[in-house]
């Protein structure tokens, strides 16, 4: 009897121990799941908070553009924009770079708008293969013209915007905006080449865009006619130079030098998109 009692007691302890272990595991699993769920919820809330703040910033900067004509690309314009849509003027503290943040917003907005236009034009061309296509020269000229026309309403204060973006802290984003702009123009104009000319076209076009932009600021002709004539001449000259380079570049540089130049240029364009948080893939 004593031995039977001991066996029953051991069995009971064994069962109770197993139940205790099982309960502990269940509790631990539940705690882990709760912690994971809580962390996931915190991450989602964090993303939601970030998106919320980003949306507020976009609304304020968009509203601020109407005050640029009188207040320039400044903190005052941002404060006025915030107040115009119901936010306190002191909310300009969300923009540590002040006027430069407003210029950057304008750059990105215009580049995105041009990207949509070029993408739609490319789609129409693909859907109508029998329709006569524009020459590369015309496509480049039209794209630059469309983009520069977005600046015209702010022509009076645009020199201030250019000056802000030449300050050392703002130069990387300014360069990134320009490189992604010319890359989009070339891409949607049909440039799918993979040699060194892919990069030289974009660098040359960047130079044409900036020189035409500066010329436009001094142009007082009706409808900026002189600016568009200037642009047309620069594009034609570039196409002539490109034609010469295309026939001589392979002979002028050894393969190793071409590869290094290509890699360096590629890194510049990839870095530009990374700075702006843009996806390289289209």
PLY file of the C-alpha trace (Angstrom):
ply
format ascii 1.0
element vertex 282
property float x
property float y
property float z
element edge 281
property int vertex1
property int vertex2
end_header
0.00 0.00 0.00
2.79 2.39 0.87
4.48 1.70 -2.44
1.22 2.30 -4.32
0.76 5.59 -2.50
4.26 6.69 -3.47
3.68 5.79 -7.13
0.41 7.72 -7.17
2.11 10.71 -5.56
4.95 10.65 -8.14
2.43 10.38 -10.97
0.48 13.30 -9.55
3.64 15.39 -9.22
4.66 14.46 -12.74
1.27 15.46 -14.14
1.23 18.67 -12.13
4.77 19.46 -13.26
3.84 18.90 -16.89
0.76 21.09 -16.50
2.87 23.79 -14.87
5.41 23.63 -17.69
2.67 23.68 -20.34
0.94 26.61 -18.63
4.24 28.50 -18.49
4.84 27.90 -22.17
1.33 29.03 -23.06
1.72 32.15 -20.95
5.12 32.85 -22.47
3.75 32.36 -25.99
0.83 34.65 -25.21
3.15 37.29 -23.81
5.37 37.05 -26.89
2.40 37.36 -29.22
1.07 40.31 -27.23
4.47 41.97 -27.30
4.75 41.38 -31.06
1.25 42.72 -31.62
1.99 45.73 -29.43
5.26 46.40 -31.27
3.50 46.04 -34.62
0.85 48.47 -33.45
3.53 50.91 -32.32
5.27 50.63 -35.72
1.97 51.24 -37.51
1.25 54.20 -35.27
4.74 55.51 -35.93
4.20 55.20 -39.68
0.81 56.81 -39.35
2.30 59.67 -37.34
5.04 60.13 -39.93
2.53 60.10 -42.78
0.31 62.51 -40.89
3.17 64.95 -40.33
4.29 64.58 -43.95
0.77 65.38 -45.18
0.57 68.44 -42.95
3.92 69.66 -44.25
2.85 69.19 -47.86
-0.40 71.08 -47.27
1.42 73.97 -45.60
4.12 74.21 -48.27
1.54 74.02 -51.04
-0.44 76.84 -49.43
2.76 78.85 -48.92
3.53 79.12 -52.63
0.86 81.78 -53.10
2.75 84.05 -50.67
6.12 83.67 -52.38
5.39 86.57 -54.75
5.26 89.04 -51.83
7.31 87.35 -49.11
9.84 85.43 -51.16
11.07 81.91 -50.41
11.13 82.50 -46.69
9.97 81.47 -43.27
7.42 84.29 -43.42
5.85 82.75 -46.53
5.59 79.39 -44.74
3.97 81.01 -41.68
1.47 82.81 -43.91
0.72 79.59 -45.75
0.13 77.73 -42.49
-2.23 80.41 -41.18
-4.16 80.46 -44.46
-5.25 76.84 -43.93
-5.91 77.07 -40.20
-2.57 76.21 -38.61
-0.70 78.56 -36.26
2.08 80.53 -37.88
4.60 79.16 -35.39
4.25 75.75 -37.01
7.01 76.89 -39.36
9.22 75.14 -36.80
8.48 71.94 -38.73
10.74 73.32 -41.47
14.27 73.68 -40.07
15.68 74.76 -43.43
13.06 77.51 -43.74
12.89 78.88 -47.28
15.05 76.08 -48.66
12.38 73.56 -47.63
9.84 75.54 -49.65
12.13 75.63 -52.69
12.76 71.89 -52.38
9.03 71.23 -52.24
8.53 73.30 -55.39
11.35 71.49 -57.19
9.93 68.06 -56.37
6.37 69.07 -57.22
7.38 70.42 -60.62
9.59 67.43 -61.42
6.80 65.03 -60.50
4.34 66.96 -62.63
6.69 66.85 -65.61
7.26 63.14 -65.04
3.50 62.55 -65.30
3.28 64.56 -68.52
6.22 62.73 -70.13
4.91 59.35 -69.03
1.51 60.08 -70.55
3.08 61.26 -73.80
5.16 58.09 -73.97
2.06 55.98 -73.38
0.17 57.73 -76.17
3.10 57.16 -78.53
3.21 53.45 -77.67
-0.54 53.10 -78.17
-0.31 54.75 -81.60
2.72 53.21 -83.32
1.60 54.43 -86.74
1.49 58.05 -85.63
4.49 60.13 -86.65
6.87 60.49 -83.72
8.63 63.66 -82.66
12.36 63.79 -83.25
14.62 63.41 -80.22
15.63 67.04 -80.60
12.01 68.20 -80.46
11.17 65.95 -77.52
14.08 67.27 -75.47
13.28 70.86 -76.33
9.58 70.49 -75.50
10.29 68.77 -72.18
12.72 71.45 -71.01
10.28 74.14 -72.12
7.41 72.57 -70.16
9.54 72.39 -67.03
10.84 75.95 -67.30
7.33 77.29 -67.84
6.52 76.07 -64.33
9.07 78.55 -62.98
7.72 81.56 -64.90
4.95 82.42 -62.37
7.75 82.75 -59.75
10.25 84.43 -62.05
10.45 87.57 -59.91
11.64 85.74 -56.81
13.37 82.78 -58.47
16.89 84.26 -58.13
16.40 84.06 -54.35
15.41 80.40 -54.67
18.52 79.65 -56.75
20.69 81.44 -54.20
19.22 79.40 -51.35
19.92 76.13 -53.13
23.57 77.06 -53.73
24.24 77.20 -49.99
26.46 74.24 -48.95
23.78 72.33 -46.95
21.35 72.52 -49.89
23.70 71.70 -52.78
23.25 67.88 -52.66
19.46 68.11 -53.03
19.74 70.82 -55.66
22.07 68.67 -57.75
19.91 65.60 -57.16
16.83 67.46 -58.42
18.63 68.47 -61.60
20.04 65.02 -62.33
16.73 63.23 -61.82
15.00 65.86 -63.98
17.29 65.36 -66.98
17.27 61.60 -66.48
13.47 61.52 -66.71
13.50 63.74 -69.79
16.03 61.55 -71.58
14.33 58.32 -70.54
10.87 59.29 -71.76
12.39 60.72 -74.92
13.38 57.17 -75.78
16.99 57.03 -74.62
17.61 53.43 -73.57
21.31 53.28 -74.44
23.72 51.66 -71.99
27.03 53.11 -73.19
28.88 56.24 -72.09
26.63 58.35 -74.33
23.75 57.61 -71.93
25.51 59.71 -69.35
26.99 62.40 -71.58
23.52 63.19 -72.95
22.20 63.75 -69.45
25.14 65.86 -68.31
24.91 68.02 -71.44
21.15 68.41 -71.01
21.65 69.44 -67.38
23.95 72.21 -68.56
21.45 73.32 -71.18
18.63 73.41 -68.64
20.57 75.54 -66.15
21.90 78.00 -68.74
18.44 78.41 -70.26
16.95 78.89 -66.80
19.43 81.70 -66.08
18.82 83.24 -69.51
15.08 83.21 -68.86
15.49 85.29 -65.71
16.95 88.11 -67.82
14.49 87.73 -70.69
11.88 90.48 -71.02
10.62 89.48 -74.45
6.96 88.69 -75.04
6.07 85.16 -73.88
9.79 84.60 -73.26
10.29 84.10 -76.98
14.01 84.83 -76.80
14.43 82.16 -74.13
12.83 79.50 -76.29
14.99 80.53 -79.26
18.04 80.28 -76.99
16.94 76.81 -75.89
16.42 75.68 -79.48
19.94 76.77 -80.46
21.52 75.03 -77.46
19.69 71.78 -78.20
20.78 71.83 -81.85
24.38 72.48 -80.89
24.27 69.66 -78.37
22.86 67.24 -80.93
25.67 68.13 -83.34
28.32 67.66 -80.66
26.71 64.39 -79.57
26.85 63.14 -83.15
30.57 63.81 -83.25
31.20 62.21 -79.86
29.23 59.12 -80.82
31.58 58.39 -83.71
34.80 59.14 -81.86
34.32 58.24 -78.19
34.98 54.53 -78.59
38.26 55.21 -80.44
39.36 58.07 -78.19
39.12 56.17 -74.90
40.25 52.63 -74.03
37.64 50.21 -72.73
38.90 50.43 -69.14
38.57 54.23 -69.12
35.07 54.01 -70.60
34.01 51.52 -67.94
35.30 53.73 -65.14
33.60 56.79 -66.57
30.36 54.87 -66.92
30.52 53.58 -63.35
31.21 57.06 -61.97
28.34 58.62 -63.89
25.99 55.80 -62.92
26.87 56.29 -59.26
26.07 60.00 -59.55
22.56 59.40 -60.87
21.81 56.60 -58.39
23.03 58.78 -55.52
20.82 61.63 -56.73
17.70 59.48 -56.56
18.69 58.09 -53.17
19.05 61.62 -51.79
15.51 62.41 -52.89
14.16 59.04 -51.77
13.11 58.13 -55.31
12.91 54.68 -56.82
15.34 54.09 -59.68
13.05 51.54 -61.31
10.31 52.94 -63.50
0 1
1 2
2 3
3 4
4 5
5 6
6 7
7 8
8 9
9 10
10 11
11 12
12 13
13 14
14 15
15 16
16 17
17 18
18 19
19 20
20 21
21 22
22 23
23 24
24 25
25 26
26 27
27 28
28 29
29 30
30 31
31 32
32 33
33 34
34 35
35 36
36 37
37 38
38 39
39 40
40 41
41 42
42 43
43 44
44 45
45 46
46 47
47 48
48 49
49 50
50 51
51 52
52 53
53 54
54 55
55 56
56 57
57 58
58 59
59 60
60 61
61 62
62 63
63 64
64 65
65 66
66 67
67 68
68 69
69 70
70 71
71 72
72 73
73 74
74 75
75 76
76 77
77 78
78 79
79 80
80 81
81 82
82 83
83 84
84 85
85 86
86 87
87 88
88 89
89 90
90 91
91 92
92 93
93 94
94 95
95 96
96 97
97 98
98 99
99 100
100 101
101 102
102 103
103 104
104 105
105 106
106 107
107 108
108 109
109 110
110 111
111 112
112 113
113 114
114 115
115 116
116 117
117 118
118 119
119 120
120 121
121 122
122 123
123 124
124 125
125 126
126 127
127 128
128 129
129 130
130 131
131 132
132 133
133 134
134 135
135 136
136 137
137 138
138 139
139 140
140 141
141 142
142 143
143 144
144 145
145 146
146 147
147 148
148 149
149 150
150 151
151 152
152 153
153 154
154 155
155 156
156 157
157 158
158 159
159 160
160 161
161 162
162 163
163 164
164 165
165 166
166 167
167 168
168 169
169 170
170 171
171 172
172 173
173 174
174 175
175 176
176 177
177 178
178 179
179 180
180 181
181 182
182 183
183 184
184 185
185 186
186 187
187 188
188 189
189 190
190 191
191 192
192 193
193 194
194 195
195 196
196 197
197 198
198 199
199 200
200 201
201 202
202 203
203 204
204 205
205 206
206 207
207 208
208 209
209 210
210 211
211 212
212 213
213 214
214 215
215 216
216 217
217 218
218 219
219 220
220 221
221 222
222 223
223 224
224 225
225 226
226 227
227 228
228 229
229 230
230 231
231 232
232 233
233 234
234 235
235 236
236 237
237 238
238 239
239 240
240 241
241 242
242 243
243 244
244 245
245 246
246 247
247 248
248 249
249 250
250 251
251 252
252 253
253 254
254 255
255 256
256 257
257 258
258 259
259 260
260 261
261 262
262 263
263 264
264 265
265 266
266 267
267 268
268 269
269 270
270 271
271 272
272 273
273 274
274 275
275 276
276 277
277 278
278 279
279 280
280 281
